[in-house]
Amino acid sequence: MSKSWIFILNCAAIIAATAIYTVMVFPTLPAEIPVHFSAAGVADRYEAKESGAWLMIWVMCGLTALFAALPHLSPKTKSIEEFRPTYDSIVYAVLAFMLLIQFAMLNASKGQVNISMYITIAVCGLFAFLGNLMGKVTPNYFVGIRTPWTLESPVVWERTHRLAAKLMTYTAFAGIGLTLVGTSPLLVMAIVITAVLIPVPYSYWLYREQTHPN
């Protein structure tokens, strides 16, 4: 069986698990369920459960189709196939994250989950996992810190992703700890997002250092 089919089957298994859980809890859901939350974790959009309960699953299906296509769309000079096992792990992590969000949304509709804390910890967990993979991502146009400077220089790409890996991992674990001790989820997310953005200007600085040495 080809790598592409194994990838699709693994993605389908995660989506199927999400669908099975949704079917199991569907009879217990209220007539309307929250499908969007504000930054403070307050539900600000509702839909009838007949459509809202399945929204995440449709999104997962669409993303799987996109993720399956990207390796075939990437140019050979910067091919995703160069780091395909890592790419597959990233996709599985994103889909597993969406499964967790589906669990949170459906249970939040019944008042059983602190959605703000749950999502913050889930996001931090995803970032920690992705951080551990950043160093294995080779230059490409779809995954990683893709700035004009990282795409121009393999050295800048490598050093930028090495920094990104450390920042994402350490900050994500710190974010989980801060959330568990009661820190505002908004503050935690601001810290995590800032850490993710730092490699962008860093890549420019590295490129300048490489092309305009003193």
N, C-alpha and C positions, 0 to 999 in steps of 0.2 A: 504494500500500500504506500502511496506517495506521501511525502511530508505535508503536502497541501491538504490531502484528505484526512490525515491524522489530526492536523490542526483544526479543520472544520468539525470533525467528530468531537474533539475535546471541548470546543466552544459550544457545540450543540448540547453536550452533557451538562455544562454549567447553566445554559438557558433552560434545559429540561428540568433541572433541579429547582430553578426559580419558578417555573410554571407549575410544577407539582406542589410546591409549598403554597403558591397562590390558590390553587384549586382546593387545597386542604382547609385554608382559613377563610375562603370566600364566603361561605354561609354565615360566618360570625361577624362579617364586616358591616358597618353601618351603611345606610343608603348612599351617603356621600362620603368620600374619603379625600384627605389632603394629598395633593400632587405637587405642591410647591411650598417652600418655606422661606421666610425672610431670613436675613443674616442673624437675627436674634433667635431663630428657631421657632418662630410663630407661623402657623399655617396661614397662607394668604391666598390660596387658590384651591378650590374643591371641584371634584368631578363625580358624577354618578359612578358607583363602584363597578358597574358593568363595563365601563370603558377605562376608568382610572386605574383599576387594579391590574390592568394588562398593559398600561402605557410603558412601564419600564421594560417589559419583555419585548415589546416591539422595538424599542430603542436598542436593546441588546442585539436583536436580530439584524438591525440596520448596521450597527457598528461591526458586527461579525463579518458582514458582507464587505464593508469597507476595509477592514483589517486583512481579509483574505485577498483583496485585490492589490493592496499596496506593494507587496513583494514583487508582483508582476509589472507594476508601474514604475518601479525604481530603476534608474539608469544603471547599466552594468558597471560603470566607473565608481558608483557609490551605491552598491547594491545592498539591500536588506538581507539577502542570502548570506552575506559575509558574517552576520551575527544572528542567523535565523533562530537558533535555540533560545537566545536571549529575547529576541522579538516575540516569540511565541509565549514566553513566560510573562512578558509585559502585558500582552493581550489577555492572557488568562487572569492576571491580577486585576486588570481593569474590569473584566466581566464579573469576577468574584466580588469586587467592591460594589458593583451594581446590584448583585444578589443581596448583599448586606443592606444596601440602601432600600431595596424593595422590602426586606424584612422590617426595617425600621419604619418605613412609611405605613405599611399595613398595620403594624402594631401601634403606631402613633395615633392612627384613626380610632383606636379603642382606648387610648389614654394609657397604654402600658409601657411606653418608652419615652425617656427624656431625649427627644430627637436631636436637640442641639448638641448635647454631650456625645451622643452616639455617633452622629455624623462627624464631629470633630475628631474623635478617636479613630474612626474608620479612615478618614482622609489622612491623618498622621500615619496610620498603619500602612496605607498604600504608598505614601511618600517614602517611608522607611524601606519598604520592599524595593521600590523603584530605585532608590538611592544605591542599594547594593548591586544593582544591575548596570548603573550608568557607565562604570568603567569598562564594561564589555561591549558597549555600543560603538561601532565603527562609523566613520563619516557617511552620512546619507541625508536625504532631503525630507524625511518624515518623522524621525525619532531622535530625541535628544535635544541638546542646546544648539539649535541650528541658526547661527548668526552668520553674516557675511564673512566674518573673520575665522570662525571655526571651520566653515566649509572651504575656505581658501587655503588653510594650512593644517595638515595632519597633526603637527606638533601642538598648535593652539587647540585643536579639537581634543587631543588626549589630555592636555593639562587642564583645560576647562572642565572636562567631564570628571577628572579626578577630584577637582574641587567640588563640583556639583554633587558627586557621590557622598563626600564627607558631610557637606552642609545639609543635604536632604536627610541623610540617615540620622545624624546627631540631633538636628533640629526637630525631626519628627518624633524621636523618642522623648526629647525634652517636652515637646508639645503634649504627648500623652500624659506625662507626669504632671504637667501644669493643669491639664484638664481634670485629672483625677483629684487634685487638691482644691478644685473649685475656681480656677482662673477663668475669666470670661472667654468663651469660645471665640469671640471676635478678636480678642487680643492674641490668642493662640494662633488663629488663622493668619493674622497680620504678620506674626513672627515667622511662620512657616513660609508664607508667600514671599516675604522679603528675602529669606534664605535662598529660595528658588531663583529669584531674580538677580542676585548678586553675580552669578557666573556670566551674565550677559555683558555688563561693563568690564568685567575681568577679562573676557575674551578679547575685547577691543584693546585693553591695555597690553595683553600678551602679544597681540598682533603688531601693535606699535613698537613694542620692545624688539620684536623679531625683525621688522622691516626698517626701523629707524633707530638702530643702536647708537648710543652716544659715542 
